Amino acid sequence: MGCWSALAGTKGALLGKGMGYDQLPESYVIFLCDYDPYGVSTPACTIERCCRERPSQPVRDGSHWLVLNASAWRGEGTSGCAICYATS
């Protein structure tokens, strides 16, 4: 299972009986990683949902996922995410 499946039902829990999906607030899920999960060497990756059959069709479900890669800050002379990769 893991965190991905645990997050799947979050929006449904916020929806009252008779409410439409357009009434849901925007939601943000932020993953802090001490490695580069996608191999893109950037400090942040933004994940948005799309329709596989029509990739140009935006989903606009109000959910946003951000994956922060602490290893991308290493050696750049910035302390912006130093707490993410600090070791004792």
MDAnalysis code that builds the backbone (N, CA, C; Angstrom):
import MDAnalysis as mda
import numpy as np

u = mda.Universe.empty(264, n_residues=88, atom_resindex=np.repeat(np.arange(88), 3), trajectory=True)
u.add_TopologyAttr("name", ["N", "CA", "C"] * 88)
u.add_TopologyAttr("resid", np.arange(1, 89))
u.add_TopologyAttr("resname", ["MET", "GLY", "CYS", "TRP", "SER", "ALA", "LEU", "ALA", "GLY", "THR", "LYS", "GLY", "ALA", "LEU", "LEU", "GLY", "LYS", "GLY", "MET", "GLY", "TYR", "ASP", "GLN", "LEU", "PRO", "GLU", "SER", "TYR", "VAL", "ILE", "PHE", "LEU", "CYS", "ASP", "TYR", "ASP", "PRO", "TYR", "GLY", "VAL", "SER", "THR", "PRO", "ALA", "CYS", "THR", "ILE", "GLU", "ARG", "CYS", "CYS", "ARG", "GLU", "ARG", "PRO", "SER", "GLN", "PRO", "VAL", "ARG", "ASP", "GLY", "SER", "HIS", "TRP", "LEU", "VAL", "LEU", "ASN", "ALA", "SER", "ALA", "TRP", "ARG", "GLY", "GLU", "GLY", "THR", "SER", "GLY", "CYS", "ALA", "ILE", "CYS", "TYR", "ALA", "THR", "SER"])
u.atoms.positions = np.array([
    [0.833, -1.190, 0.000],
    [0.000, 0.000, 0.000],
    [0.874, 1.249, 0.000],
    [1.182, 1.833, 1.125],
    [2.047, 3.001, 1.168],
    [1.292, 4.312, 1.125],
    [2.065, 5.398, 1.017],
    [1.461, 6.718, 1.104],
    [0.602, 7.047, -0.107],
    [0.926, 6.516, -1.295],
    [0.140, 6.842, -2.484],
    [-1.307, 6.391, -2.319],
    [-1.521, 5.167, -1.865],
    [-2.886, 4.683, -1.705],
    [-3.572, 5.346, -0.518],
    [-2.798, 5.740, 0.490],
    [-3.401, 6.409, 1.640],
    [-3.946, 7.775, 1.261],
    [-3.335, 8.413, 0.263],
    [-3.780, 9.735, -0.160],
    [-4.967, 9.671, -1.111],
    [-5.224, 8.524, -1.684],
    [-6.254, 8.402, -2.703],
    [-7.641, 8.819, -2.221],
    [-7.978, 8.533, -0.987],
    [-9.311, 8.842, -0.491],
    [-9.439, 10.174, 0.216],
    [-8.412, 10.993, 0.212],
    [-8.438, 12.240, 0.974],
    [-9.527, 13.188, 0.504],
    [-9.654, 13.384, -0.789],
    [-10.634, 14.338, -1.304],
    [-12.062, 13.870, -1.022],
    [-12.311, 12.575, -1.141],
    [-13.647, 12.055, -0.891],
    [-14.117, 12.317, 0.526],
    [-13.172, 12.327, 1.470],
    [-13.519, 12.559, 2.871],
    [-13.939, 14.012, 3.103],
    [-13.528, 14.930, 2.248],
    [-13.864, 16.340, 2.398],
    [-15.185, 16.712, 1.739],
    [-15.747, 15.800, 1.001],
    [-16.958, 16.067, 0.242],
    [-18.187, 15.610, 1.012],
    [-19.070, 16.551, 1.335],
    [-20.309, 16.205, 2.023],
    [-21.347, 15.686, 1.048],
    [-22.390, 15.078, 1.560],
    [-23.451, 14.528, 0.726],
    [-24.069, 15.637, -0.125],
    [-24.188, 15.379, -1.404],
    [-24.796, 16.327, -2.327],
    [-23.865, 17.415, -2.839],
    [-22.625, 17.434, -2.363],
    [-21.671, 18.452, -2.814],
    [-21.024, 18.028, -4.125],
    [-20.733, 18.993, -4.989],
    [-20.063, 18.730, -6.254],
    [-18.563, 18.847, -6.094],
    [-17.830, 18.214, -6.976],
    [-16.373, 18.252, -6.901],
    [-15.817, 19.662, -7.051],
    [-16.580, 20.541, -7.714],
    [-16.114, 21.920, -7.881],
    [-16.117, 22.697, -6.570],
    [-16.698, 22.140, -5.533],
    [-16.748, 22.795, -4.226],
    [-15.571, 22.406, -3.326],
    [-14.730, 21.514, -3.781],
    [-13.568, 21.104, -2.993],
    [-12.500, 22.198, -2.995],
    [-11.821, 22.379, -1.876],
    [-10.707, 23.338, -1.860],
    [-9.500, 22.744, -2.593],
    [-8.607, 23.606, -3.041],
    [-7.372, 23.108, -3.641],
    [-6.582, 22.369, -2.577],
    [-5.857, 21.345, -2.983],
    [-5.056, 20.585, -2.020],
    [-3.629, 20.452, -2.541],
    [-2.708, 20.378, -1.599],
    [-1.287, 20.272, -1.921],
    [-0.680, 19.114, -1.146],
    [0.064, 18.278, -1.854],
    [0.800, 17.180, -1.243],
    [2.263, 17.418, -1.591],
    [3.111, 17.472, -0.569],
    [4.526, 17.752, -0.784],
    [5.349, 16.578, -0.270],
    [6.174, 16.024, -1.144],
    [7.054, 14.918, -0.796],
    [8.466, 15.467, -0.648],
    [9.108, 15.199, 0.473],
    [10.495, 15.598, 0.701],
    [11.371, 14.374, 0.511],
    [12.268, 14.422, -0.458],
    [13.138, 13.281, -0.763],
    [14.598, 13.676, -0.591],
    [15.410, 12.768, -0.094],
    [16.841, 13.038, 0.006],
    [17.584, 12.441, -1.190],
    [16.869, 12.123, -2.240],
    [17.428, 11.598, -3.487],
    [16.593, 12.163, -4.639],
    [17.002, 11.914, -5.862],
    [16.320, 12.407, -7.052],
    [15.401, 11.313, -7.600],
    [14.134, 11.294, -7.212],
    [13.261, 10.182, -7.585],
    [12.985, 10.061, -9.085],
    [13.121, 11.151, -9.831],
    [12.822, 11.112, -11.261],
    [14.062, 11.276, -12.135],
    [15.229, 11.465, -11.523],
    [16.468, 11.575, -12.279],
    [16.550, 12.811, -13.162],
    [15.957, 13.916, -12.731],
    [15.959, 15.133, -13.550],
    [16.920, 16.205, -13.036],
    [17.548, 15.961, -11.898],
    [18.546, 16.878, -11.310],
    [18.013, 18.281, -11.044],
    [16.757, 18.397, -10.713],
    [16.185, 19.691, -10.335],
    [15.723, 19.622, -8.889],
    [15.697, 20.755, -8.180],
    [15.275, 20.761, -6.782],
    [13.799, 20.415, -6.577],
    [12.977, 20.659, -7.600],
    [11.540, 20.414, -7.435],
    [10.931, 19.874, -8.723],
    [9.978, 18.957, -8.571],
    [9.184, 18.441, -9.694],
    [7.720, 18.655, -9.346],
    [6.985, 19.245, -10.264],
    [5.557, 19.463, -10.064],
    [4.800, 18.361, -10.795],
    [3.922, 17.687, -10.073],
    [3.150, 16.596, -10.645],
    [1.695, 17.056, -10.778],
    [1.182, 17.018, -11.988],
    [-0.216, 17.376, -12.238],
    [-0.890, 16.208, -12.950],
    [-2.146, 16.037, -12.704],
    [-2.881, 14.949, -13.356],
    [-3.233, 15.341, -14.791],
    [-3.313, 14.328, -15.649],
    [-3.736, 14.566, -17.027],
    [-4.509, 13.336, -17.510],
    [-5.216, 13.535, -18.578],
    [-5.958, 12.447, -19.213],
    [-5.018, 11.759, -20.197],
    [-4.781, 10.481, -20.048],
    [-3.842, 9.774, -20.930],
    [-4.306, 9.794, -22.385],
    [-5.607, 9.703, -22.587],
    [-6.129, 9.670, -23.947],
    [-6.119, 11.057, -24.605],
    [-6.167, 12.103, -23.784],
    [-6.124, 13.484, -24.295],
    [-5.197, 14.307, -23.409],
    [-3.870, 14.151, -23.550],
    [-2.916, 14.839, -22.676],
    [-3.065, 16.360, -22.679],
    [-3.596, 16.923, -23.750],
    [-3.765, 18.379, -23.805],
    [-4.984, 18.854, -23.001],
    [-5.814, 17.917, -22.556],
    [-7.007, 18.259, -21.778],
    [-6.646, 18.372, -20.302],
    [-6.666, 19.593, -19.749],
    [-6.340, 19.731, -18.315],
    [-7.433, 19.121, -17.436],
    [-7.012, 18.512, -16.332],
    [-7.974, 17.883, -15.424],
    [-8.586, 18.916, -14.481],
    [-7.762, 19.816, -13.970],
    [-8.212, 20.893, -13.075],
    [-9.036, 20.368, -11.888],
    [-8.473, 19.382, -11.195],
    [-9.181, 18.836, -10.031],
    [-8.781, 19.529, -8.736],
    [-7.904, 20.527, -8.824],
    [-7.523, 21.281, -7.632],
    [-6.470, 20.611, -6.768],
    [-5.931, 19.472, -7.224],
    [-4.890, 18.817, -6.439],
    [-3.538, 19.081, -7.085],
    [-2.545, 19.320, -6.252],
    [-1.196, 19.624, -6.719],
    [-0.213, 18.806, -5.902],
    [0.718, 18.164, -6.582],
    [1.755, 17.401, -5.908],
    [3.088, 18.024, -6.250],
    [3.928, 18.182, -5.252],
    [5.256, 18.735, -5.427],
    [6.256, 17.776, -4.792],
    [7.269, 17.387, -5.563],
    [8.313, 16.491, -5.067],
    [9.590, 17.315, -4.948],
    [10.090, 17.461, -3.718],
    [11.311, 18.221, -3.475],
    [12.493, 17.271, -3.368],
    [13.534, 17.571, -4.123],
    [14.735, 16.748, -4.184],
    [15.851, 17.470, -3.434],
    [16.079, 17.113, -2.185],
    [17.083, 17.779, -1.354],
    [18.492, 17.612, -1.914],
    [18.768, 16.514, -2.600],
    [20.114, 16.292, -3.118],
    [20.494, 17.313, -4.193],
    [19.539, 17.942, -4.837],
    [19.830, 18.941, -5.866],
    [20.397, 20.218, -5.255],
    [20.158, 20.449, -3.963],
    [20.682, 21.636, -3.296],
    [22.115, 21.421, -2.810],
    [22.542, 20.175, -2.700],
    [23.883, 19.861, -2.215],
    [24.948, 20.489, -3.108],
    [25.878, 21.191, -2.516],
    [26.984, 21.749, -3.273],
    [26.661, 23.006, -4.057],
    [25.454, 23.541, -3.932],
    [25.100, 24.750, -4.664],
    [25.319, 26.012, -3.839],
    [25.833, 25.862, -2.612],
    [26.102, 27.029, -1.788],
    [24.855, 27.689, -1.235],
    [23.748, 26.970, -1.213],
    [22.510, 27.518, -0.659],
    [22.065, 26.648, 0.503],
    [21.498, 27.263, 1.490],
    [21.002, 26.503, 2.635],
    [19.496, 26.322, 2.548],
    [18.916, 26.600, 1.401],
    [17.467, 26.536, 1.208],
    [16.837, 25.241, 1.662],
    [17.490, 24.134, 1.418],
    [16.913, 22.851, 1.812],
    [17.926, 22.023, 2.601],
    [18.860, 22.692, 3.243],
    [19.913, 21.990, 3.986],
    [19.344, 21.070, 5.047],
    [18.238, 21.463, 5.663],
    [17.647, 20.635, 6.713],
    [17.169, 19.294, 6.165],
    [16.848, 19.238, 4.869],
    [16.340, 17.998, 4.255],
    [17.417, 16.940, 4.124],
    [18.677, 17.341, 3.938],
    [19.718, 16.355, 3.725],
    [20.810, 16.369, 4.788],
    [20.613, 17.149, 5.835],
    [21.615, 17.213, 6.901],
    [21.761, 15.856, 7.569],
    [22.999, 15.463, 7.811],
    [23.259, 14.200, 8.506],
    [24.112, 14.495, 9.726],
    [24.012, 13.645, 10.713],
    [24.800, 13.862, 11.944],
    [26.120, 13.142, 11.869],
])
